Amino acid sequence: MLAQLARTKVDFRWPLEVVSGQPPVTIANAARQLGASLVIMGLGEHGLYERLLGDEMVLRVIRLGTVPVLAVAPGFLGLPTRVLAATDFSPSAARAVALAEKLVGPRGKITLAHVLSDDLDAANWMRSNAAFHGTIGRAFDLVTAGLRGSDMVVEREILAGDPAKALLERGDQLQADLLVTGSHGHGFLTRLWLGSVSQRLVRGARCSVLVAPPEEGPSYVDELPLATTRFASYEWAERLEEFTR
């Protein structure tokens, strides 16, 4: 561990703790107990096989916890300056954007992107400047009003098509070094099926990814009942042998 700290040039005065257990569960538990505002993890190499295996740990921590996760891609050596933040104007998306603002480097740029939908504003969603008019425009106004960075550029865009595909393609076009999204699912059992957009961004992005779950959502600790079973003393040998097998 000391060698790892030296390699990454981390101050040796940082608190260190070694724990045992299933990594995703242990990480989610530790983040919650510490009151952490962010969990930082490594992101696998950009390749189908590497991502399917290497990113499963990241996805499992996102599913289990309520603390935002920053999955750091190889080559991510400084604060991001080109950020693509997906927003559907939900609380989790707002949480993700607010956190991303704190991570952006000097004179950075955040591009807020909403994937086009006629559900939000049927009268204006086809307009070329829909991001500035109607319900969608007002929703963007609320998001940008919460961003206070004086030297930070904030842009807004409307995308169309499959959300994950559109965001990944736009991220490549912008040469973004960070993709930002909120995750949905108001409970742990729902988050087990972490869908769709969040999972596909983590698995498909060429850059780092920040995923923020709903802040008020319960964690798996809150939702899963603690099942206990009592055995008579004479049963322990049999149970232990069964467990060992």
Secondary structure, DSSP 8 states (H G I E B T S, - for coil): -HHHHHHHT--TTS------S-HHHHHHHHHHHHT-S-EEEE---SSHHHHHHHTHHHHHHHHH-SS-EEEE-TT--S--SEEEEE--S-HHHHHHHHHHHHH--TT-EEEEEEE--TTT-TTTTTSTTGGGSHHHHHHHHHHHHT---TT-EEEEEEE-SSHHHHHHHHHHHHT-SEEEEE---SSHHHHTT--HHHHHHHHH-SSEEEEE--TT---HHHHS--------GGGHHHHHHHHH-
